[in-house]
């Protein structure tokens, strides 16, 4: 039977298509207006906006690769959530050494939250708890040795080889190993009231034995331009830059050079307070390197008597995205790597990078523009396209089993996290969830706009801009307001 469609039907279709065309034109004009900003004259800019069907609504150079900075954490956390699942918890075990009676083994599997100051945690609480468990299971009348097995991720790739010297040694570039403690971070306190000398070092918190070469200077701007430089496992640190003068107490943060050894020392002090006599405290690092080229490698065998569990993965990825936690992100990508291979002599970071690429390729995303060298986005060598970012964002809300957990991990513009001051008091406050990313010469945002049935994924990436970062960020705010 032939069904004749009325003239009204075709008119409605025409009007509907015209409406969507006008919307697309309006959004594309907003993109063009943004590109006319003076600070973008010499910049590389990539923009992608897609609806949840995957249809591109507006774009500019969206298939090119750009340095992402911290929006790379969107990729890392989405991958970890898909592969490890929201309820995943890291383990750290306390064990009796089977072959060496009188030796306590602490075996780490990469928990970045042990003693963390984040996630509503009390940093030192685990030490007393562990002490009680050890007291229940190991005789305190004998001398006790402590061995910290922190080789789960190996030792060679605790930091990415593509990180720059200026970053290494600072808290935001803390290395990732099988053991992490206190966010692998310490605070270095100064008295800056004297004008006739460099800032006077007062203390570290927590207390840690590091040798500082102090070349810091004072400024009157009130800005923190102080840096701590040093390599993993080295207890020598160089202080450069300048910090505010006229302060009785001012602090900057650095990374704990050898977190496994530091945990062993701190726990040993706790056990002494509980009546133990401690013999030797060490890590598995010497055994690791001694066996590196041996055909038959032996692992230290222990009987587990207590298992410490981390916060759930969904909480870890939320903190990673909301606070832009580099340290958590680096542990996440290495943990993903260990699902590919458990060989501690293989690079967990390289395996995590490969697993990330392979996973998204298997989901139908074009990964040719994805070139990553870490999990946090700290390396300026990282590269990704706005199209890939949008495709991943769309996937995570339309195909992932963990869409609510992922959406909830992104901070809300104008409300919390690193985008708390973005779009505050505007019509988009609370309607946009997005991750920000910034390193030298880079400013990026990636996330979602949702308002009822209106649902979009977007990515804005700017590299090598000129002028003030604050002005660029305001221009991006204006772009989002015009688009949405």
C-alpha positions in Angstrom: 0.0 0.0 0.0 1.5 3.4 -1.0 1.4 5.9 1.9 1.4 9.5 0.8 3.2 11.9 3.2 1.5 15.3 3.6 3.0 18.6 2.8 2.9 19.4 6.5 5.2 16.4 7.2 7.9 17.7 4.8 7.5 21.2 6.1 8.2 20.0 9.6 11.3 18.0 8.5 12.6 21.0 6.7 12.1 23.3 9.7 13.7 20.7 12.0 16.8 20.5 9.7 17.0 24.2 9.4 16.8 24.5 13.2 19.7 22.1 13.8 21.7 23.8 11.0 21.2 27.2 12.7 22.4 25.8 16.0 25.5 24.4 14.4 26.2 27.7 12.6 25.8 29.6 15.9 28.2 27.3 17.7 30.7 27.5 14.9 30.5 31.3 14.9 31.3 31.2 18.6 34.4 29.1 17.8 35.5 31.6 15.2 35.0 34.5 17.6 37.2 32.8 20.1 39.9 32.2 17.5 40.1 36.0 16.9 41.5 36.6 20.4 44.8 38.4 20.2 46.6 35.9 22.5 45.9 33.1 20.0 47.6 34.8 17.0 50.6 32.5 17.2 49.0 29.6 19.1 48.0 26.1 18.1 44.3 25.6 18.8 42.1 22.5 18.6 38.4 22.4 19.5 35.8 19.6 19.3 32.2 19.7 20.4 30.0 16.6 20.0 26.6 15.5 21.1 26.1 12.2 22.8 25.2 10.5 19.4 28.8 11.3 18.4 27.8 13.9 15.9 30.2 16.8 15.7 28.5 20.1 16.4 31.5 22.5 16.1 35.2 22.1 15.6 38.5 23.6 14.7 41.6 21.5 13.8 40.1 18.8 16.0 42.0 15.9 14.4 45.5 17.4 15.1 47.5 16.5 18.2 48.2 18.9 21.0 49.9 18.8 24.4 47.1 18.0 26.8 48.6 18.7 30.2 46.3 17.4 33.0 43.3 16.7 30.8 45.3 13.5 30.0 44.0 12.4 33.4 40.6 12.0 31.8 42.1 9.2 29.7 44.0 7.7 32.6 41.0 7.6 35.0 38.6 6.4 32.3 40.9 3.6 31.4 41.5 2.6 35.0 37.8 2.6 35.7 37.0 0.4 32.7 39.8 -2.1 33.4 40.0 -2.2 37.2 36.3 -1.4 38.0 35.0 1.1 40.6 35.3 -1.2 43.6 39.0 -2.1 43.1 41.1 -1.7 46.2 44.9 -1.7 46.4 46.5 -4.1 48.9 49.5 -3.7 51.2 50.3 -6.9 53.2 52.1 -7.5 56.5 53.8 -10.9 56.4 56.1 -13.1 58.4 59.2 -14.0 56.4 59.0 -17.8 55.9 62.8 -18.2 55.3 64.0 -15.6 57.8 62.3 -15.9 61.2 62.3 -12.6 63.0 61.8 -10.5 59.8 58.7 -8.6 59.0 57.8 -8.1 55.4 55.7 -5.2 54.2 54.7 -5.9 50.6 53.2 -3.1 48.5 51.1 -3.4 45.4 51.1 0.3 44.4 48.5 1.9 46.8 48.9 5.6 46.4 46.6 6.4 49.4 48.6 4.9 52.2 48.9 7.7 54.7 47.3 10.2 52.3 46.2 13.6 53.5 43.3 13.4 51.1 40.1 11.4 50.8 39.1 12.4 54.4 41.9 10.3 55.8 44.0 10.6 58.9 47.5 10.2 57.6 49.2 8.5 60.6 46.3 6.3 61.7 47.6 3.2 59.8 50.9 3.1 61.7 49.2 2.5 65.1 46.8 0.0 63.5 49.7 -1.9 61.9 51.6 -1.8 65.1 48.7 -3.5 66.9 48.5 -6.2 64.2 52.2 -6.9 64.4 52.1 -7.1 68.2 49.4 -9.8 67.9 51.4 -11.9 65.5 55.1 -11.4 66.1 56.9 -11.9 69.4 58.3 -8.6 70.7 61.0 -10.3 72.8 63.2 -11.0 69.8 65.0 -8.5 67.6 62.9 -7.7 64.6 64.2 -6.9 61.1 61.9 -5.0 58.6 61.9 -5.6 54.9 59.8 -3.3 52.7 59.1 -5.0 49.3 58.4 -2.0 47.1 59.4 -3.5 43.7 55.9 -4.1 42.2 56.3 -1.3 39.6 60.1 -1.9 39.4 62.5 1.0 40.2 63.5 2.3 36.8 60.3 4.0 35.8 59.1 5.6 39.0 59.1 8.8 37.0 58.6 9.2 33.3 61.8 9.7 31.3 60.0 12.5 29.5 59.6 14.7 32.6 61.7 17.8 32.7 64.4 18.6 35.2 62.6 21.6 36.7 59.7 19.3 37.9 61.6 16.4 39.3 62.0 16.6 43.1 58.8 18.7 43.5 55.7 17.2 45.1 53.7 17.2 41.9 56.4 15.0 40.3 56.6 12.4 43.0 57.7 9.0 41.8 55.4 6.0 41.8 56.6 2.7 43.3 55.1 -0.4 44.9 55.0 1.5 48.2 53.7 5.1 48.5 53.4 6.8 51.9 52.1 10.2 52.9 51.5 11.0 49.2 55.3 10.6 48.8 55.4 14.3 49.9 57.0 16.4 52.6 56.7 20.1 53.4 59.9 22.2 53.8 59.5 25.1 56.2 61.4 28.4 56.1 61.8 31.6 58.1 62.1 34.4 55.6 62.3 37.4 57.9 66.0 37.9 57.5 67.1 40.0 54.5 70.8 39.4 54.8 70.7 35.7 53.9 68.9 33.1 51.9 65.6 31.8 53.4 66.4 29.9 56.6 65.4 26.2 56.6 63.4 25.4 59.8 62.2 21.8 59.4 60.6 19.2 57.2 57.2 17.8 57.9 57.1 14.8 58.2 60.7 14.7 59.5 63.0 13.4 56.8 66.8 13.4 56.5 67.6 15.2 53.2 70.6 17.3 52.3 69.5 20.7 50.9 71.7 23.0 48.8 69.9 26.3 49.3 70.1 28.9 46.6 66.6 30.4 47.2 66.1 34.1 47.1 63.4 36.3 48.6 60.7 38.3 46.7 58.3 41.0 47.7 55.5 39.8 45.3 54.1 37.2 47.7 54.4 34.6 45.0 55.7 31.1 45.5 58.4 30.6 42.8 60.4 28.1 44.8 61.5 24.7 43.4 63.1 21.6 44.8 65.2 19.6 42.4 66.5 16.0 42.7 66.5 12.6 41.3 64.7 9.5 42.7 66.4 7.7 45.6 69.0 10.6 46.0 68.9 12.3 49.4 70.5 15.5 47.9 68.2 18.3 46.8 68.8 21.7 45.2 66.5 24.6 46.1 66.1 27.3 43.4 63.9 30.3 42.6 62.4 32.7 45.1 59.7 32.7 47.8 58.0 35.5 49.8 60.0 37.5 52.3 58.9 38.6 55.7 57.3 35.3 56.8 58.1 33.6 60.1 56.8 30.4 58.5 56.5 29.6 54.8 56.6 26.1 53.2 57.1 24.5 49.8 56.6 20.8 49.0 58.9 18.2 47.7 58.8 14.5 47.0 60.0 11.8 49.4 63.1 10.4 47.5 62.8 6.7 48.7 59.2 6.1 50.1 59.8 2.4 50.7 62.8 3.1 52.9 61.0 6.0 54.6 58.0 3.8 55.5 60.4 1.2 56.9 62.1 3.8 59.1 58.8 5.3 60.3 57.2 1.9 61.1 60.4 0.9 62.9 60.0 3.9 65.3 56.4 2.9 65.9 57.4 -0.6 66.8 60.2 0.6 69.1 57.4 2.5 71.0 55.5 -0.8 71.3 58.5 -2.6 72.9 60.3 -4.1 69.9 64.0 -4.0 69.4 64.6 -3.3 65.7 67.6 -4.7 63.9 67.8 -3.8 60.2 65.3 -1.9 58.1 65.7 -2.2 54.4 63.9 -2.4 51.1 63.9 -5.0 48.3 65.9 -2.7 46.0 69.3 -4.4 46.5 67.8 -7.9 45.9 66.0 -6.5 42.8 69.1 -5.3 41.1 71.2 -8.3 42.3 68.9 -10.7 40.5 68.1 -8.5 37.5 70.2 -10.6 35.1 69.8 -14.0 36.7 67.9 -16.6 34.9 66.3 -18.0 38.0 65.0 -15.3 40.2 63.8 -15.9 43.8 61.0 -13.9 45.4 60.9 -13.3 49.1 58.2 -15.6 50.6 56.0 -14.6 53.4 52.9 -15.6 55.3 50.3 -12.9 55.3 48.8 -12.0 58.6 47.2 -8.6 57.8 46.0 -6.9 54.6 45.6 -3.2 54.5 43.1 -2.1 51.8 43.0 1.2 50.0 40.1 3.5 49.4 37.9 2.2 46.5 39.1 3.1 43.0 36.0 5.3 42.4 37.2 7.6 45.2 40.8 7.6 44.0 39.8 8.6 40.4 37.5 11.3 41.8 40.4 12.9 43.7 42.6 12.4 40.7 40.3 14.5 38.6 38.9 17.0 41.1 42.3 18.0 42.6 44.3 17.0 39.5 46.3 14.6 41.6 49.4 13.7 39.6 50.6 11.1 42.1 47.4 9.1 42.0 47.3 9.3 38.2 50.9 7.9 37.9 49.9 4.9 40.2 46.8 4.3 38.1 48.5 4.0 34.8 51.1 1.6 36.3 48.4 -0.5 37.9 46.7 -0.8 34.6 50.1 -1.9 33.2 50.3 -4.6 35.8 47.1 -6.2 34.5 49.1 -6.7 31.3 52.2 -8.2 32.9 53.1 -9.1 36.5 56.8 -9.2 35.7 58.4 -6.7 38.1 61.4 -6.4 35.7 59.2 -5.1 32.9 58.1 -1.5 32.8 54.7 -1.0 34.5 54.5 2.4 32.9 55.2 1.2 29.3 52.7 -1.6 29.9 50.1 0.8 31.1 50.6 3.1 28.1 50.3 0.1 25.7 47.2 -1.2 27.6 45.6 2.2 27.4 46.2 2.5 23.6 45.0 -1.1 23.0 41.9 -0.7 25.1 40.6 2.3 23.4 41.5 1.0 19.9 39.4 -2.1 20.8 36.5 0.2 21.5 36.6 1.6 18.1 38.4 4.9 18.9 41.1 6.2 16.6 44.2 6.1 18.7 46.7 7.4 16.1 46.7 10.8 17.7 47.2 9.4 21.2 50.9 9.7 22.2 51.4 9.4 25.9 54.4 9.1 28.2 52.8 9.3 31.7 49.5 9.1 33.4 49.2 12.6 34.7 49.9 14.8 31.7 53.1 16.3 33.3 55.3 15.5 30.3 55.2 18.2 27.6 55.8 15.4 25.1 52.3 13.9 25.6 49.9 14.5 22.7 46.3 13.8 21.9 43.6 15.2 19.6 40.4 17.0 20.6 38.5 14.4 18.5 39.9 11.5 20.5 39.1 13.2 23.8 35.5 13.9 22.7 35.1 10.3 21.5 36.3 8.9 24.8 34.0 11.3 26.7 31.0 10.3 24.6 31.9 6.6 25.1 32.1 7.0 28.8 28.5 8.3 29.0 26.8 6.2 26.4 28.6 2.8 26.4 30.4 2.5 29.8 28.9 0.5 32.6 30.5 3.1 34.9 29.1 6.3 33.4 27.8 7.7 36.8 31.1 7.1 38.5 33.1 8.7 35.7 30.8 11.7 35.4 30.9 12.1 39.2 34.7 12.1 39.2 34.9 15.4 37.1 34.7 18.7 39.1 31.8 21.0 38.5 32.6 24.4 37.0 31.9 27.2 39.5 31.6 24.7 42.4 34.7 22.6 43.2 38.2 21.4 42.3 40.5 23.1 39.9 37.5 24.6 38.0 35.9 26.1 41.1 36.4 29.7 39.8 35.5 28.9 36.3 32.0 30.1 35.1 31.0 30.8 38.7 27.8 32.8 38.9 26.9 32.2 35.2 24.2 30.1 33.6 26.7 27.3 33.1 27.8 26.9 36.8 27.0 23.4 37.9 26.0 22.3 34.4 29.5 21.8 33.2 31.8 19.1 34.5 35.3 19.4 33.2 39.0 18.7 33.8 41.4 21.5 33.3 45.0 21.1 32.2 47.9 23.6 32.3 51.6 23.5 32.0 54.0 26.1 30.5 52.3 27.5 27.3 49.4 25.0 27.5 45.8 25.5 28.6 43.1 22.9 28.0 39.7 21.9 29.2 37.7 18.7 28.5 34.4 17.6 29.8 30.6 17.7 29.5 27.7 20.1 29.3 24.4 18.6 30.5 21.1 20.4 30.9 18.1 18.2 30.7 18.1 16.6 27.2 21.0 18.8 26.1 24.1 16.7 26.4 27.5 17.5 24.8 31.1 16.5 25.2 33.7 19.2 24.5 37.4 19.7 24.4 39.3 22.9 24.0 43.1 22.7 23.6 45.5 25.7 23.3 49.3 25.3 22.9 51.9 28.1 22.8 49.6 31.0 23.5 50.9 34.5 24.2 49.7 36.9 26.9 48.3 36.2 30.3 46.9 32.8 31.1 44.1 34.5 33.0 42.9 36.3 29.9 43.0 33.1 27.9 40.9 31.2 30.5 38.3 34.0 30.5 38.2 33.8 26.7 37.5 30.0 27.0 34.8 30.7 29.5 33.2 33.1 27.0 33.5 30.5 24.3 31.6 27.9 26.5 29.0 30.5 27.4 28.4 31.3 23.7 28.3 27.6 22.6 26.1 26.3 25.4 
